Amino acid sequence: MERGSEYGEETIEPIVCGAACGKITASFLVQDLFNSYLTSNKKYTMRTFAYLFGAIFICAACGHSARQEQLQTDSLSDSTTLTEIDYAGSYSYEQSGDTVALHLTMQGSKAVGHLTYAWKEKDHNSGSFEGEVKYGVLLANYTFSSEGLTSVREVAFKLDGKTATEGYGDVEERDGKFVFKDSNALDFSQGLVLQKQ
């Protein structure tokens, strides 16, 4: 009991508060020390703050400049990659006596050229095409002659600059020519692969 009277509520409460609020007390202590330092070293502190602020400003400016430069480099790299793919040229497929030859000329996104199918045991057909290349896919109207008749059908080739892979899909007759029902659903997985020469 004597110990309880010695350490009453008034004495215990500050001890509990000190344990719970240690961080606040520490921050006040640091702030007091900092303020006393400012008061005693005002002349040097202002100069130090000026240097510190200048250094922070320069670092921030350099970081922003470097980031802008990196973004410009990335953008240039992306556009260069897109323009570096040269789809124009001659492509061919030869196997078991079958030959397919494609000659492609690019005029911007517009594509024109000549296409020949020479099958070993079937009729040959040869003609010209005109279309466009979008996202690496040539979609064109192929006008060709076979057995003395002229026909028009749509053809598709997936291009990567080294190969031209023929695409297949369901077709329908429209305005006197055969076109793909859905050019967005073409299958290139089983198509003939023509190698660029």
Residue frames as a rotation matrix with the C-alpha (Angstrom) as fourth column:
MET 1
0.562 0.827 0.000 0.00
0.827 -0.562 0.000 0.00
0.000 0.000 -1.000 0.00
GLU 2
0.345 -0.511 -0.788 2.83
0.203 -0.778 0.594 2.31
-0.916 -0.365 -0.165 0.80
ARG 3
-0.700 -0.633 0.330 4.16
0.422 0.006 0.906 1.73
-0.576 0.774 0.263 -2.76
GLY 4
-0.089 0.758 0.646 0.73
0.976 -0.061 0.207 2.56
0.197 0.649 -0.735 -4.19
SER 5
0.784 0.391 -0.483 0.66
0.518 -0.840 0.161 5.83
-0.343 -0.376 -0.861 -2.27
GLU 6
-0.074 -0.904 -0.422 4.19
0.201 -0.428 0.881 6.58
-0.977 -0.020 0.214 -3.38
TYR 7
-0.979 -0.197 0.053 3.33
0.080 -0.129 0.988 6.11
-0.188 0.972 0.142 -7.05
GLY 8
-0.230 0.961 -0.156 -0.10
0.081 -0.141 -0.987 7.64
-0.970 -0.239 -0.045 -7.34
GLU 9
0.491 0.556 0.671 -2.20
0.701 0.205 -0.683 8.21
-0.517 0.806 -0.289 -10.43
GLU 10
0.908 -0.135 -0.396 -0.47
-0.273 -0.909 -0.315 11.48
-0.318 0.394 -0.862 -11.24
THR 11
-0.042 -0.999 0.031 2.91
-0.692 0.051 0.720 9.75
-0.720 0.009 -0.694 -11.35
ILE 12
-0.304 -0.045 0.952 1.78
0.329 0.933 0.149 6.67
-0.894 0.358 -0.269 -13.34
GLU 13
0.686 0.719 0.108 -0.18
0.355 -0.201 -0.913 8.60
-0.635 0.665 -0.393 -16.01
PRO 14
0.569 -0.517 -0.640 2.82
-0.741 -0.660 -0.127 10.46
-0.357 0.546 -0.758 -17.45
ILE 15
-0.465 -0.766 0.443 4.75
-0.474 0.638 0.606 7.17
-0.748 0.072 -0.660 -17.64
VAL 16
-0.018 0.565 0.825 1.93
0.572 0.683 -0.455 5.53
-0.820 0.463 -0.335 -19.69
CYS 17
0.880 0.373 -0.295 1.61
0.026 -0.658 -0.752 8.63
-0.475 0.654 -0.589 -21.89
GLY 18
0.162 -0.907 -0.388 5.34
-0.811 -0.346 0.471 8.67
-0.562 0.239 -0.792 -22.47
ALA 19
-0.543 -0.330 0.772 5.27
0.027 0.913 0.408 5.05
-0.839 0.242 -0.487 -23.64
ALA 20
0.252 0.765 0.593 2.33
0.713 0.268 -0.648 5.68
-0.655 0.586 -0.477 -25.97
CYS 21
0.976 0.216 0.015 3.52
0.181 -0.778 -0.601 9.00
-0.118 0.590 -0.799 -27.37
GLY 22
0.282 -0.957 -0.072 7.26
0.466 0.071 0.882 8.39
-0.839 -0.282 0.466 -27.65
LYS 23
-0.164 -0.333 0.928 7.36
0.986 -0.042 0.159 9.35
-0.014 0.942 0.336 -31.32
ILE 24
0.681 0.489 0.545 5.64
0.499 -0.854 0.143 12.69
0.535 0.175 -0.826 -30.72
THR 25
0.874 -0.404 -0.272 8.04
0.074 -0.441 0.895 13.53
-0.481 -0.802 -0.355 -27.88
ALA 26
-0.013 -0.929 0.370 11.02
0.694 0.258 0.672 12.59
-0.720 0.266 0.641 -30.04
SER 27
0.049 0.072 0.996 9.79
0.932 -0.361 -0.020 14.75
0.359 0.930 -0.085 -32.92
PHE 28
0.944 0.284 0.169 9.33
0.197 -0.894 0.402 17.74
0.265 -0.346 -0.900 -30.60
LEU 29
0.581 -0.796 -0.170 12.83
0.231 -0.039 0.972 17.20
-0.781 -0.604 0.161 -29.24
VAL 30
-0.193 -0.641 0.743 14.32
0.921 0.143 0.362 17.11
-0.339 0.754 0.563 -32.77
GLN 31
0.412 0.435 0.801 12.36
0.714 -0.700 0.012 20.20
0.566 0.567 -0.599 -33.73
ASP 32
0.981 -0.073 -0.182 13.63
0.083 -0.685 0.724 22.08
-0.178 -0.725 -0.665 -30.64
LEU 33
0.181 -0.980 0.080 17.20
0.468 0.158 0.870 21.09
-0.865 -0.120 0.487 -31.38
PHE 34
-0.129 -0.176 0.976 16.82
0.990 -0.074 0.117 22.15
0.052 0.982 0.184 -35.03
ASN 35
0.757 0.478 0.447 15.32
0.453 -0.875 0.169 25.52
0.472 0.075 -0.879 -34.06
SER 36
0.798 -0.527 -0.292 18.17
0.053 -0.422 0.905 26.16
-0.600 -0.738 -0.309 -31.60
TYR 37
-0.112 -0.848 0.517 20.66
0.762 0.261 0.593 25.27
-0.638 0.460 0.617 -34.35
LEU 38
0.200 0.277 0.940 18.97
0.879 -0.475 -0.048 27.74
0.433 0.836 -0.338 -36.70
THR 39
0.975 0.222 -0.010 19.11
0.197 -0.848 0.493 30.46
0.101 -0.482 -0.870 -34.09
SER 40
0.531 -0.834 -0.149 22.81
0.047 -0.146 0.988 29.96
-0.846 -0.532 -0.038 -33.35
ASN 41
-0.531 -0.774 0.345 23.90
0.366 0.158 0.917 29.41
-0.764 0.614 0.200 -36.97
LYS 42
0.473 0.864 -0.171 21.49
0.229 -0.307 -0.924 31.60
-0.851 0.398 -0.343 -38.92
LYS 43
0.229 -0.469 -0.853 24.15
-0.772 -0.621 0.134 33.01
-0.593 0.628 -0.504 -41.24
TYR 44
-0.774 -0.629 -0.071 25.49
-0.560 0.628 0.540 29.59
-0.295 0.458 -0.839 -42.32
THR 45
-0.454 0.676 0.580 22.07
0.320 0.732 -0.602 27.91
-0.831 -0.088 -0.549 -42.28
MET 46
0.525 0.669 -0.526 20.58
-0.233 -0.482 -0.845 30.24
-0.818 0.566 -0.097 -44.90
ARG 47
-0.087 -0.655 -0.751 23.55
-0.974 -0.101 0.201 29.61
-0.207 0.749 -0.629 -47.16
THR 48
-0.873 -0.223 0.435 23.25
-0.215 0.974 0.068 25.84
-0.439 -0.034 -0.898 -46.58
PHE 49
-0.010 0.957 0.288 19.53
0.277 0.280 -0.919 25.94
-0.961 0.071 -0.268 -47.39
ALA 50
0.453 0.130 -0.882 20.25
-0.678 -0.592 -0.436 27.94
-0.578 0.796 -0.180 -50.56
TYR 51
-0.558 -0.737 -0.382 22.79
-0.825 0.441 0.355 25.33
-0.093 0.513 -0.853 -51.71
LEU 52
-0.767 0.310 0.561 20.47
0.085 0.917 -0.390 22.49
-0.636 -0.251 -0.730 -50.73
PHE 53
0.303 0.937 -0.173 17.51
-0.013 -0.177 -0.984 24.01
-0.953 0.301 -0.042 -52.56
GLY 54
0.210 -0.317 -0.925 19.68
-0.923 -0.375 -0.082 24.63
-0.321 0.871 -0.371 -55.64
ALA 55
-0.821 -0.568 0.057 20.93
-0.534 0.799 0.276 21.04
-0.203 0.196 -0.959 -55.62
ILE 56
-0.408 0.764 0.500 17.38
0.277 0.626 -0.729 19.67
-0.870 -0.159 -0.467 -55.32
PHE 57
0.480 0.602 -0.638 16.20
-0.370 -0.521 -0.770 21.90
-0.795 0.605 -0.028 -58.16
ILE 58
-0.167 -0.644 -0.747 19.06
-0.976 0.003 0.216 20.82
-0.137 0.765 -0.629 -60.42
CYS 59
-0.898 -0.154 0.412 18.48
-0.172 0.985 -0.006 17.12
-0.405 -0.076 -0.911 -59.64
ALA 60
-0.019 0.979 0.203 14.76
0.217 0.202 -0.955 17.47
-0.976 0.026 -0.216 -60.36
ALA 61
0.463 0.156 -0.873 15.46
-0.689 -0.557 -0.464 19.30
-0.558 0.816 -0.151 -63.62
CYS 62
-0.554 -0.749 -0.363 18.02
-0.825 0.437 0.357 16.70
-0.109 0.498 -0.860 -64.68
GLY 63
-0.728 0.339 0.597 15.63
0.106 0.915 -0.390 13.88
-0.678 -0.220 -0.702 -63.84
HIS 64
0.357 0.916 -0.182 12.83
-0.006 -0.193 -0.981 15.48
-0.934 0.351 -0.064 -65.85
SER 65
0.242 -0.359 -0.902 15.15
-0.914 -0.396 -0.088 16.17
-0.325 0.845 -0.424 -68.77
ALA 66
-0.803 -0.590 0.085 16.48
-0.547 0.786 0.289 12.62
-0.237 0.185 -0.954 -68.74
ARG 67
-0.376 0.759 0.532 12.93
0.250 0.636 -0.730 11.23
-0.892 -0.141 -0.429 -68.62
GLN 68
0.552 0.572 -0.607 11.85
-0.371 -0.483 -0.793 13.41
-0.747 0.663 -0.054 -71.58
GLU 69
-0.158 -0.718 -0.678 14.91
-0.976 0.010 0.216 12.33
-0.149 0.696 -0.703 -73.53
GLN 70
-0.854 -0.130 0.503 14.17
-0.166 0.986 -0.027 8.66
-0.493 -0.106 -0.864 -72.78
LEU 71
0.098 0.975 0.197 10.55
0.180 0.178 -0.967 9.06
-0.979 0.131 -0.158 -73.92
GLN 72
0.497 0.029 -0.868 11.68
-0.737 -0.513 -0.439 10.70
-0.458 0.858 -0.234 -77.17
THR 73
-0.579 -0.786 -0.215 14.22
-0.802 0.501 0.326 7.92
-0.149 0.362 -0.920 -77.74
ASP 74
-0.638 0.413 0.650 11.58
0.127 0.889 -0.440 5.23
-0.759 -0.198 -0.620 -77.11
SER 75
0.434 0.862 -0.262 9.11
-0.083 -0.251 -0.964 6.94
-0.897 0.440 -0.037 -79.43
LEU 76
0.210 -0.458 -0.864 11.73
-0.952 -0.298 -0.073 7.28
-0.224 0.837 -0.499 -82.17
SER 77
-0.800 -0.536 0.268 12.73
-0.499 0.844 0.197 3.64
-0.332 0.023 -0.943 -81.68
ASP 78
-0.220 0.817 0.533 9.09
0.217 0.573 -0.790 2.50
-0.951 -0.058 -0.304 -82.01
SER 79
0.664 0.502 -0.554 8.49
-0.363 -0.431 -0.826 4.54
-0.653 0.750 -0.104 -85.17
THR 80
-0.176 -0.809 -0.560 11.81
-0.972 0.052 0.230 3.36
-0.157 0.585 -0.796 -86.64
THR 81
-0.740 -0.070 0.668 10.85
-0.152 0.986 -0.065 -0.27
-0.655 -0.150 -0.741 -85.95
LEU 82
0.267 0.939 0.218 7.56
0.170 0.176 -0.969 0.22
-0.949 0.296 -0.113 -87.78
THR 83
0.737 0.026 -0.676 9.16
-0.579 -0.492 -0.650 1.86
-0.350 0.870 -0.347 -90.81
GLU 84
-0.322 -0.947 0.018 12.13
-0.825 0.290 0.486 -0.55
-0.465 0.142 -0.874 -90.91
ILE 85
-0.221 0.309 0.925 9.90
0.216 0.941 -0.262 -3.47
-0.951 0.141 -0.275 -91.96
ASP 86
-0.484 -0.022 -0.875 10.14
-0.782 -0.438 0.443 -3.45
-0.393 0.899 0.195 -95.73
TYR 87
0.144 0.663 0.734 7.31
-0.147 0.748 -0.647 -5.53
-0.978 -0.015 0.206 -97.10
ALA 88
0.696 0.161 -0.700 8.08
-0.674 -0.189 -0.714 -4.83
-0.247 0.969 -0.023 -100.76
GLY 89
-0.442 -0.897 -0.001 9.89
-0.800 0.394 0.453 -7.48
-0.406 0.201 -0.891 -102.76
SER 90
0.004 0.358 -0.934 9.55
-0.747 0.622 0.235 -10.92
0.665 0.697 0.270 -104.30
TYR 91
-0.220 0.039 0.975 8.31
-0.806 0.556 -0.204 -13.93
-0.549 -0.831 -0.091 -102.36
SER 92
-0.073 0.212 -0.974 8.11
-0.809 0.559 0.182 -17.53
0.583 0.802 0.131 -103.53
TYR 93
0.124 0.168 0.978 7.02
-0.700 0.713 -0.034 -21.00
-0.703 -0.680 0.206 -102.48
GLU 94
0.058 -0.147 -0.987 8.29
-0.861 0.493 -0.124 -24.14
0.505 0.857 -0.097 -104.22
GLN 95
-0.516 -0.190 0.835 7.49
-0.660 0.710 -0.246 -27.67
-0.546 -0.678 -0.491 -103.12
SER 96
-0.356 0.321 0.878 6.66
0.278 0.933 -0.229 -30.95
-0.892 0.163 -0.421 -104.88
GLY 97
-0.651 0.018 0.759 6.40
0.759 0.019 0.651 -29.24
-0.003 1.000 -0.026 -108.23
ASP 98
0.527 0.846 0.080 4.02
0.835 -0.533 0.136 -26.53
0.158 -0.005 -0.987 -106.98
THR 99
-0.663 -0.748 0.023 5.11
0.741 -0.660 -0.124 -22.91
0.108 -0.065 0.992 -107.24
VAL 100
0.653 0.755 -0.059 3.57
0.756 -0.646 0.110 -19.72
0.045 -0.116 -0.992 -105.93
ALA 101
-0.515 -0.847 0.135 5.24
0.847 -0.526 -0.072 -16.40
0.132 0.077 0.988 -106.71
LEU 102
0.676 0.693 -0.250 4.32
0.732 -0.671 0.121 -13.01
-0.084 -0.265 -0.961 -105.31
HIS 103
-0.533 -0.784 0.319 5.89
0.780 -0.601 -0.176 -9.71
0.329 0.155 0.932 -106.30
LEU 104
0.475 0.728 -0.495 4.85
0.878 -0.430 0.210 -6.84
-0.061 -0.535 -0.843 -104.04
THR 105
-0.572 -0.555 0.603 5.33
0.548 -0.806 -0.222 -3.10
0.610 0.204 0.766 -104.52
MET 106
-0.003 0.525 -0.851 4.38
0.957 -0.245 -0.154 -0.67
-0.289 -0.815 -0.502 -101.75
GLN 107
-0.467 -0.023 0.884 3.06
0.372 -0.912 0.172 2.86
0.802 0.409 0.434 -102.31
GLY 108
-0.396 0.305 0.866 2.52
-0.832 -0.518 -0.198 4.03
0.389 -0.799 0.459 -98.75
SER 109
-0.427 0.327 0.843 -0.03
-0.491 0.699 -0.520 1.60
-0.759 -0.636 -0.137 -97.31
LYS 110
0.648 0.643 -0.409 -1.29
-0.673 0.232 -0.702 0.80
-0.357 0.730 0.583 -100.82
ALA 111
-0.314 -0.731 0.606 -0.01
-0.292 0.682 0.671 -2.45
-0.904 0.034 -0.427 -102.26
VAL 112
0.696 0.433 -0.572 0.16
-0.681 0.148 -0.717 -3.53
-0.226 0.889 0.398 -105.90
GLY 113
-0.364 -0.900 0.239 1.89
-0.715 0.434 0.548 -6.41
-0.597 0.029 -0.802 -107.57
HIS 114
0.020 0.238 -0.971 1.79
-0.849 0.517 0.109 -9.67
0.528 0.822 0.213 -109.47
LEU 115
-0.147 0.033 0.989 0.77
-0.751 0.646 -0.133 -13.12
-0.643 -0.762 -0.070 -108.24
THR 116
-0.068 0.066 -0.995 1.15
-0.836 0.540 0.093 -16.52
0.544 0.839 0.019 -109.89
TYR 117
0.168 0.152 0.974 -0.09
-0.665 0.747 -0.002 -19.96
-0.728 -0.648 0.226 -108.83
ALA 118
0.000 -0.228 -0.974 1.54
-0.889 0.446 -0.104 -22.81
0.458 0.865 -0.202 -110.78
TRP 119
0.287 0.201 0.937 0.24
-0.729 0.680 0.077 -26.13
-0.621 -0.705 0.342 -109.50
LYS 120
-0.691 -0.706 0.153 1.82
-0.469 0.600 0.648 -29.33
-0.550 0.376 -0.746 -110.71
GLU 121
-0.866 0.395 0.307 -1.37
0.494 0.770 0.403 -31.14
-0.077 0.501 -0.862 -111.67
LYS 122
0.181 0.939 -0.293 -3.85
0.756 -0.324 -0.569 -28.25
-0.629 -0.119 -0.768 -111.86
ASP 123
0.509 0.071 0.858 -4.48
0.725 -0.573 -0.383 -25.22
0.464 0.817 -0.343 -114.01
HIS 124
-0.584 -0.731 -0.351 -2.18
0.810 -0.551 -0.200 -22.30
-0.047 -0.401 0.915 -113.56
ASN 125
0.654 0.686 0.318 -3.47
0.710 -0.702 0.053 -18.82
0.260 0.192 -0.946 -112.89
SER 126
-0.459 -0.854 -0.246 -1.61
0.875 -0.482 0.037 -15.57
-0.150 -0.198 0.969 -113.00
GLY 127
0.388 0.623 0.680 -2.56
0.691 -0.685 0.233 -11.92
0.611 0.379 -0.695 -112.63
SER 128
-0.625 -0.568 0.535 -2.19
0.138 -0.756 -0.640 -8.66
0.768 -0.327 0.551 -110.78
PHE 129
0.133 0.670 -0.730 -3.51
0.946 0.133 0.295 -7.47
0.295 -0.730 -0.616 -107.45
GLU 130
-0.499 -0.211 0.841 -4.24
0.001 -0.970 -0.243 -4.21
0.867 -0.120 0.484 -105.73
GLY 131
0.513 0.658 -0.551 -5.01
0.582 0.205 0.787 -3.64
0.631 -0.725 -0.278 -102.09
GLU 132
0.341 -0.418 0.842 -3.44
-0.601 -0.785 -0.147 -2.41
0.723 -0.456 -0.519 -98.88
VAL 133
-0.254 -0.500 -0.828 -1.35
0.469 0.684 -0.558 -3.54
0.846 -0.530 0.061 -95.95
LYS 134
0.296 0.365 0.883 -2.77
-0.645 -0.605 0.467 -3.02
0.704 -0.707 0.056 -92.46
TYR 135
0.464 -0.175 0.868 -1.07
-0.823 0.276 0.496 -4.30
-0.327 -0.945 -0.016 -89.31
GLY 136
-0.514 -0.834 0.201 1.18
-0.665 0.536 0.520 -6.53
-0.542 0.134 -0.830 -91.41
VAL 137
-0.228 0.503 0.834 -1.65
0.435 0.819 -0.375 -8.14
-0.871 0.277 -0.405 -93.41
LEU 138
-0.901 -0.046 -0.432 -1.95
-0.369 -0.443 0.817 -7.69
-0.229 0.895 0.382 -97.17
LEU 139
-0.144 0.910 0.390 -5.60
0.446 0.411 -0.795 -7.76
-0.883 0.059 -0.465 -98.27
ALA 140
-0.635 -0.225 -0.739 -6.04
-0.489 -0.624 0.610 -7.32
-0.598 0.749 0.286 -102.02
ASN 141
0.619 0.784 0.046 -8.26
-0.340 0.321 -0.884 -7.97
-0.708 0.531 0.465 -105.01
TYR 142
-0.508 -0.811 0.291 -6.51
-0.173 0.427 0.887 -10.45
-0.844 0.400 -0.358 -107.27
THR 143
0.587 0.636 -0.501 -7.51
-0.607 -0.065 -0.792 -10.23
-0.536 0.769 0.347 -110.95
PHE 144
-0.471 -0.806 0.359 -6.30
-0.435 0.566 0.700 -13.31
-0.767 0.174 -0.617 -112.78
SER 145
0.178 0.446 -0.877 -6.75
-0.977 0.186 -0.103 -15.35
0.117 0.875 0.469 -115.92
SER 146
-0.595 -0.301 0.745 -7.35
-0.411 0.911 0.040 -19.10
-0.691 -0.282 -0.666 -115.95
GLU 147
-0.494 0.341 0.800 -8.38
0.667 0.739 0.097 -21.19
-0.558 0.582 -0.592 -118.96
GLY 148
-0.695 0.123 0.708 -9.13
0.572 -0.502 0.649 -18.03
0.435 0.856 0.278 -120.90
LEU 149
0.446 0.892 0.071 -11.45
0.603 -0.358 0.713 -16.59
0.661 -0.275 -0.698 -118.27
THR 150
-0.605 -0.591 0.534 -10.80
0.026 -0.685 -0.728 -13.52
0.796 -0.427 0.429 -116.14
SER 151
0.438 0.713 -0.548 -11.89
0.601 0.220 0.768 -13.62
0.668 -0.666 -0.332 -112.51
VAL 152
-0.231 -0.460 0.857 -11.46
-0.441 -0.736 -0.514 -11.55
0.867 -0.497 -0.033 -109.37
ARG 153
0.607 0.381 -0.698 -11.05
0.468 0.539 0.701 -12.89
0.643 -0.751 0.149 -105.86
GLU 154
0.696 -0.326 0.640 -9.74
-0.632 -0.701 0.330 -11.53
0.341 -0.634 -0.694 -102.61
VAL 155
0.356 -0.662 -0.660 -6.39
0.466 0.738 -0.489 -12.77
0.810 -0.133 0.571 -101.32
ALA 156
0.872 -0.102 0.479 -4.66
-0.445 -0.572 0.689 -12.27
0.204 -0.814 -0.544 -97.98
PHE 157
0.299 -0.843 -0.448 -1.05
0.491 0.538 -0.685 -12.66
0.818 -0.015 0.575 -96.88
LYS 158
0.978 -0.094 -0.187 0.45
0.137 -0.390 0.911 -12.06
-0.159 -0.916 -0.368 -93.47
LEU 159
0.516 -0.812 0.274 3.77
0.214 -0.188 -0.959 -10.24
0.829 0.553 0.077 -93.87
ASP 160
0.880 -0.283 -0.382 6.70
0.354 -0.145 0.924 -9.93
-0.317 -0.948 -0.027 -91.51
GLY 161
0.594 -0.672 -0.442 9.37
-0.722 -0.688 0.075 -8.62
-0.354 0.275 -0.894 -93.86
LYS 162
-0.556 -0.820 0.139 10.86
-0.695 0.550 0.463 -12.09
-0.456 0.161 -0.875 -94.44
THR 163
-0.893 0.327 0.310 7.86
0.408 0.878 0.249 -14.25
-0.191 0.349 -0.918 -95.28
ALA 164
-0.535 0.832 -0.147 4.37
-0.839 -0.504 0.203 -13.95
0.094 0.232 0.968 -96.72
THR 165
-0.941 0.236 0.245 1.91
0.136 0.921 -0.365 -16.48
-0.311 -0.310 -0.898 -95.28
GLU 166
-0.698 0.716 -0.009 -1.33
-0.215 -0.197 0.957 -17.00
0.683 0.669 0.291 -97.19
GLY 167
-0.816 0.486 0.314 -4.54
-0.350 0.017 -0.937 -16.73
-0.460 -0.874 0.156 -95.22
TYR 168
-0.781 0.606 -0.151 -7.78
0.240 0.515 0.823 -18.60
0.576 0.606 -0.548 -95.70
GLY 169
-0.792 0.609 -0.035 -11.38
-0.174 -0.281 -0.944 -17.95
-0.585 -0.742 0.328 -94.73
ASP 170
-0.115 0.851 0.512 -14.98
0.756 0.409 -0.511 -18.37
-0.645 0.328 -0.690 -95.80
VAL 171
-0.949 -0.227 -0.217 -15.79
0.021 -0.734 0.679 -16.55
-0.313 0.640 0.702 -99.05
GLU 172
0.097 0.985 0.145 -18.88
0.556 0.068 -0.828 -15.25
-0.826 0.161 -0.541 -100.75
GLU 173
-0.461 -0.188 0.867 -19.65
0.872 -0.273 0.405 -13.74
0.161 0.943 0.290 -104.13
ARG 174
0.294 0.501 -0.814 -20.22
0.596 -0.762 -0.255 -10.01
-0.748 -0.410 -0.522 -104.01
ASP 175
0.585 0.024 -0.811 -20.42
-0.428 -0.840 -0.334 -7.63
-0.689 0.543 -0.481 -106.98
GLY 176
0.909 -0.122 -0.398 -19.04
-0.331 0.368 -0.869 -10.23
0.252 0.922 0.294 -109.37
LYS 177
-0.106 -0.980 -0.171 -16.03
-0.496 0.201 -0.845 -11.22
0.862 -0.005 -0.507 -107.27
PHE 178
0.544 0.207 -0.813 -15.27
0.470 0.728 0.500 -13.63
0.695 -0.654 0.299 -104.46
VAL 179
-0.116 -0.521 0.845 -14.42
-0.508 -0.700 -0.502 -11.92
0.853 -0.488 -0.184 -101.18
PHE 180
-0.811 -0.212 -0.545 -13.87
0.340 0.587 -0.735 -13.03
0.476 -0.782 -0.404 -97.60
LYS 181
0.274 0.956 -0.108 -16.99
0.585 -0.076 0.808 -13.01
0.764 -0.284 -0.580 -95.44
ASP 182
0.999 -0.030 -0.037 -14.97
0.015 -0.551 0.835 -11.72
-0.045 -0.834 -0.550 -92.49
SER 183
0.476 -0.877 0.070 -11.45
0.025 -0.066 -0.998 -10.47
0.879 0.477 -0.010 -93.17
ASN 184
0.063 -0.431 0.900 -10.85
-0.913 -0.389 -0.122 -10.22
0.403 -0.814 -0.418 -89.42
ALA 185
0.508 0.198 0.838 -11.34
-0.623 0.757 0.199 -13.98
-0.595 -0.623 0.508 -88.96
LEU 186
0.614 -0.347 -0.709 -8.75
-0.599 0.380 -0.705 -15.25
0.514 0.858 0.025 -91.44
ASP 187
0.857 -0.343 0.385 -6.66
-0.044 0.695 0.718 -18.31
-0.513 -0.632 0.580 -90.61
PHE 188
0.537 -0.754 -0.379 -2.93
-0.785 -0.281 -0.552 -18.08
0.310 0.594 -0.743 -91.36
SER 189
0.187 -0.490 0.851 -1.91
-0.739 0.500 0.451 -21.20
-0.647 -0.714 -0.268 -89.42
GLN 190
0.255 -0.028 0.967 -2.29
0.327 0.943 -0.059 -23.59
-0.910 0.331 0.249 -92.37
GLY 191
0.915 0.208 -0.345 -1.34
-0.195 -0.522 -0.831 -21.22
-0.353 0.827 -0.437 -95.18
LEU 192
0.592 -0.745 0.306 1.51
0.746 0.364 -0.558 -21.56
0.304 0.559 0.772 -97.67
VAL 193
0.637 -0.477 -0.606 4.62
0.189 -0.665 0.722 -19.73
-0.748 -0.574 -0.334 -96.49
LEU 194
0.786 -0.377 0.490 6.38
0.468 -0.155 -0.870 -17.80
0.403 0.913 0.055 -99.21
GLN 195
0.267 -0.803 -0.533 10.01
0.786 -0.139 0.603 -16.85
-0.558 -0.580 0.593 -98.55
LYS 196
0.878 -0.015 -0.478 11.32
-0.190 -0.928 -0.320 -13.41
-0.439 0.372 -0.818 -99.46
GLN 197
0.658 -0.642 0.394 14.02
0.742 0.466 -0.482 -13.55
0.126 0.609 0.783 -102.14
